[in-house]
Amino acid sequence: MANVTVIGAQWGDEGKGKIVDWLASRADAVVRFQGGHNAGHTLVVGDQTYKLSLLPSGIVRGTLSVIGNGVVLDPWHLREEIAKLEGQGVSITTENFAIADNCPLILPIHRELDGLREAAAGAGKIGTTGRGIGPAYEDKVGRRAIRVCDLAHLDHLEPQLDRLCTHHDALRAGFGVAPVDRAALIAALKEIAPSVLQFVEPVWKRLNEVRKKGSRILFEGAQGVLLDVDHGTYPFVTSSNTVSGTAASGSGLGPNATGFVLGIVKAYTTRVGAGPFPTELEDEVGQRLGERGHEFGTVTGRKRRCGWFDAVLVRQSCAISGVTGIALTKVDVLDGMETVKICIGYRLNGKLLDYFPSHAADQASVEPVYEEMPGWSGTTAGARSWADLPAQAIKYIQRVQELIETPVALVSTSPEREDTILVRDPFVD
């Protein structure tokens, strides 16, 4: 049986939550391997709607859910999210939930720094969620982070605090803010520690034991490939690697464990926040996509920008991340349109490009080249087989997989878990 790695192949918000939930019911463990609580997943199970931003999607099903070492963890948010889910009847125990002991922590000073920087950035704003993700990753690579395992050794934290505060106090002084209140920080950590430590363990060890049994592991990524700090639309990106290769380093399992790579792809394109967006529609069509697709961020509530499907970007994402097959979501949002368009290339300074350039100025200047197809009058909503789809919708899906050079494995036709067409089973590939 294959393991499966799920990633977003656009700018996030592709519908990963529903797909991961659908797959999690057949997995033995679900692992979040990067990002923080800036990544929102909405799960619809029967008449219940669950909104997650840090906990792995498998937790709703009672599947073993693991936060890997590649995640930056806000312990206060974690406590709130656990309490909210428990209020909805979800049981979260040491049997079904574990946190890597080497996860870096997001601290109040990280959230403060995030806000101070964005407020002072002017035209240089990149549209962060303000949740401290970037500053926490900076402290990780700067070797001054406080990690989950430190919560059990707070009496020995002074040397680490010296490194951390030397860095942050200099930054805070530049913004005209008082130095870090070390006593208040220690007090806050002591208060939150028991809520976190009950779930802490060397998760690489537990996951290796799961793997040795031949059990199925589902690796759950956050955001999307186009927000990857190396391969995305830099600097309008997140602060971690969102590509599939991070599943290995962010979980403590080797690269041969990641298995089938499933890229989640929306049938059109959306983006939250600032940054280039070649196919963006600032007209009634874009407004229609946003309204029909309910395009508002799960975490921030911000309205998403909407545009036509960009095959160039998705083909690039699939190549960079080694995608085996895609799950195409929200096809039903295109129902009833007379025509639909797909971006098949770009024009830049009179030249035709079949890839997205790296420089921000070039990214902002490219002009999309479109292929136009007839739309369909029938509905795809709730379809569970190819026979349920209008003929033109099938042609659209087939054209998408031709252009991105990656086969379709799943088609999602509504937020409901069972409204899914299975073309190729990732777990038995």
N, C-alpha and C positions, 0 to 999 in steps of 0.2 A: 504494500500500500504506500502511496506517495504522501509526503507532507505537502502542504500548500502554503505559499507566501502570497499575501494579498497586498497590493499597492495601488495607489491612485495614479493614473497615467496622464492626468491633466493638472489643474491647479488645486486639487482637493475638491471636496464637496461632490464627488461623483456618485455617491450612494454606497460607499463601502460598508456602512453599518448594516444595512439590510442583507448584503451579500455575505458578510462575515457571520451574521446571525444564522443565515441559511446553512452555511458550511459548518458553523460551530456545533450544530446539533448532531453532526456526524464525526466530529473531532473528539479527541481525548484530552487535548490541552490547547489553549489559545494564548498566544504571547504577543504583547505589545513590545516593539523593539526600538522605537525612537519617538521623539517628540515629547510634548507635555500635555497640559490640559487646555491647549489652544486648539485642539482638534476635536470637533464635535461629531458625534455619531447619533443618529436618530433610529431607534428600532421600534417597529410596530408589530406587536404580538397580540393577535386577537383584538380586544378592545382596549388594550393597554399600550401607551406610548412611553418609551424610555429614552431619555436624553443622557448620553454618556460623553464625557470629554477626557477622562483619564483611565477609567477602568476598562479592561478588555471587554469586547462585546459578548464573549462567551459567558460572562458572569450571570447574565439574565437567564441562561439555560441551565445553570448549575455546573457547567463545564469548568474544569480546572483552568483558571485564568491567572496569567503571570505578567507582572510588570518587569521587563528586562532591564539590564544595566544601561542600555542605550537611551532610556527615558530619563528626563529630568522631572523630579517628583515634588509637587507642592503638597506637603503633608496636611495643611489646613484644608485645602480644597479636597483632598482625598477623604478626609473625615466627613466633610459635608456631602460629598457624592455618595459615600457608603450609607450615610444616614437617610438620604433621599431615596435610594433604591430599597433600603430595608423598609421604608415607609410604604413602598409599593409592593411589598411582599417578597422581595428577593432576599434569599439567605446568603450571607457572606461570612464564611468561616475559614479557618486555616486549612480545611480540607479542600476548598475550591478556590482559594485565593492566596497568592504569594507575591512578595516584593523582593527584588534582588537587593542583597545587602550592600552592593557597591553602586547603587543609584546615587547620583548627585541630587542634592536638595535645592528646590527653589525657595529662597528666603524672602522675607518682607523687603529687604534692601534691594533685591533683584527687581521686584515690582516697582519700587520707588525709582530706581535708576532707569528702568524701561520708560516710565512716564516722563521723567525729566528730559531724557534724550529726545523723545518724540516731540515734546512741547517746544524744545529749543531748535529743532531741525529745520524749521521753515520749509523751503522747497525741497529739502532733502528727506522729508518724511517717507518712510517705507510702508506705513500702515500696519504696524505690529498690533497684536491684541492687547498689549500692555500688561501681560501676565508674568513677565520676568523670564521668559524662556531663553531669549538671547543672552542676557547677562549671566544666567546660570550655566549655559554651555561655555561661555567665555571663561568663567571661573574653573570649570572642569578642565579645559585644555591648558589653563594657566596654572594648574596644580595647586589651587587654593580653595577648592570646593569643600563644603561640609557634606558628607555623604550619609546615607541611611545608617550605615554601621556605626557612625559617630554618635548616633542618638543613644547607644548603649554605653558610651564612654565620654559623657559630657564633662566629667571632672578632669579629663586629659585633653581638652580642646584648645587650651591657651595658645600653643604654637601655631595651630591652624588658624585660629582667630587673628593672630598677629599678621599672618600673611594676607588673610582676607581683608582685614580692616585697613592695613597699610594701602592696599590698592583702592578700596572703596572710599576711604576718607579723602584721598587726593582727588578723586572724581567728584565727590560731593562738595568739596571746597570750591571746585571750579564752577559748580552750579549755585554756590552761595547757600549750601545746605549744611546743617550741623553734622559733625562726625557720627559714625555708627554708635548707637547706644548699646554697648556690649552687654551690660547687665540685663537690659530688656530683651535682647536677642537670646541670651542664655535662658532666661526665665521662660520665654516663649517656646524654646526647644524642649525644655524640661516638661512643660505642660502638655505638649503634643506627642512626646516620645511614646508613651504607653499605647496610644491609638495606632501607631505605626508598627512598633516593634513586635507585636503579636503575630504579624504576618511575614516577618523578615526571615530570609534564609538564603543560602547560596543556591539560587535557582538554576544555575548551570548544572548543578549536580542532580537536582530533581528532574530537570528536563532530559538529561542524559539517561536517567533511569527509565523515563517514559519511552524514550527512543529505543532503548535496548529491548523493551518488551514488544517492539514492533507496533506501538500505538501511533495514532495519527496526531500530528502537531500542526496547528494552523498559526502562521505568523501574520500578525496584523500591523500594517503600517499606517502612519498618520499623514495627513496632507497629501501631496502628490509629487510626481517626479519633477514637474515644472517649478516646484518650490524647493528643490534640492539645493543645498548651499554650494555645490560644485556645478551641477548640471542644469540648474534652473535659471530663471530670468533675473540673474544677479544685478543689483543688490536687492531686488524685490523678491526675496526668498525667505525661507525659514532658516533656523540656525543649526539644522542637522541634515544628515544625508538621508533622503527619503527613498532612495533606490533599493531594489531588492537585496543587493549585496549586504546591506546593513543588518538584515535579519540575522546573519551569522554573528557579526561582532556585537550586536545589541542584545543578544540573548545568551551568549556563551556556548553556542553550538557551532560546529564547523560549517563551512560553505556547502558541504555535500548534504547537509540536512534540510536545506531550504526547499527542495523539491519543485513541484509545479508552480510557476510564477503566474499568478492571475492578475492582470491589469484591469482595474475598474475604469470604465470609459463612459461618460455621459454622451447621449446621442446628439447633443449640441455642446456648447462650451460656456463655462461660467468662471468668474474670478471675483474674489473679495479683495478690496483694498487697491492700493496703487500698483502700477507696473504696466508693461506693454501687453497688448491684447489685440492682435491683428484683425480678428473677425468680429470685434465688438460691434453691436448694433445699438445705436442711440436713437432708435425710431420706434414706431408702433410694433414692429415685429419683435424687437428686443424686449419691449415692455410686455408683449404677449407671452414670450417665453418665460420671463420672470414671474408673471402672475400665474400661469398655468403650472409652472414647475415649483411654485412656492419657494422662490429663491431668496432665502434669508438665512444668514449664518446661524448654525445651531448654538455656537458659543457666544458670538458678539451680537447677533440680531441684525447685523449690517446687511443691507440690500446687496445682492450679488449682481455684478455686471454680466450681461448675457450676449451671446453671439452664435454664429453658425459653427458647425463642426469643423475643426481644423485637423485635417488628416496629416499634414506635415508635422505638426507638433506631436500628435499621438504616435506616428511612425517613429519619430526620433525617441520618444519616451520608451517605446517598446524595445527599440534596439539597445538603448543605454542600459535598460534594466533587465534585459534578457527575458521578456515576457513570453510565456508559452502560449497563452490564450487570453482573450479579453472577456469580461462580462460587460455587456452593453446595457446601460440603464436609461430610464426615462424616455424610451421611445414613444410612449403615449403622449408626451408633451407636444410632439410634432403632429399628432392627429388633427386632421381637418385643414391643414395648410395646402394651398393650391400648388405651391412649389417649395422645394427645400434646396439649400445650397450646401456644398462641401468645398472647403478650401483645399486646393490641390497643389499650390505652390505660391511663391512670393515674387514680387518685382522689387528690386532695390537698385537704384541708380541705373535703370535701364537693363539690368541683368535679371534673368530668371533663376530663382534659387529653389532647390528642393530640400532645404534644411533651414532651421532657425539660427541665425547668427548669434554669436556670444556677446558682442558689444551692445551696451544699452542704447546707444544712438542708432545703431543699425536696426535693433529690435523695434524701436519706436518708429522707424521710417519705412519698414516693409509694407507693401500693399498686397493684400490677398488676391490670388487668382482663383476664381470660383468655377466649379462645375455645377450646373443646375439640373435638378431632376423633378419630375412630377411628384406631387404629394399624394396623399390618399384620403378618401372621404370616410372610410370605415374606421373602426376603433381598434387599437391594440391593447387598450387597458384591460388587465386581467387575463390576457392570453397565457395559456400554459402549454401550447404546442404550435408548431409552424402552421398547422391547418387553421388555427384561430386568427392568423395574421392576414391583413389585406395583402394582395400580391405586390403592390408597389412598396409596401413597408418591407417586405422580404427583399426586394431588389435594392432598397436603400441599405439594409443591413449587409447584404452581399457586397455592395460597392464599398462600404466602409472597410470591410476586412480585406478587400483587394488593395485599397489605397494604403492601408497601414501595414500591409504585408504580415498580418498576424490573424490567425483564425478566431472566430467567435466561439467561446465555450459556453457562455450563458447569456440569456437575454432576460432582463428584468422589466416587467410591464406594469408594476405598481409598487407602492411601499409594502404591500402585504407579502409576507414571507413566501407563500406558496405560489404567488403569481410570477413564476420563473420558468423559462424554457431551458431545459438542460440539453445542450448539444454535445458536450464533451465533459465527462466527469473528472475534475481535477484530482480527486483522491484515488482514482484507479488508473490514472494515465500511465 
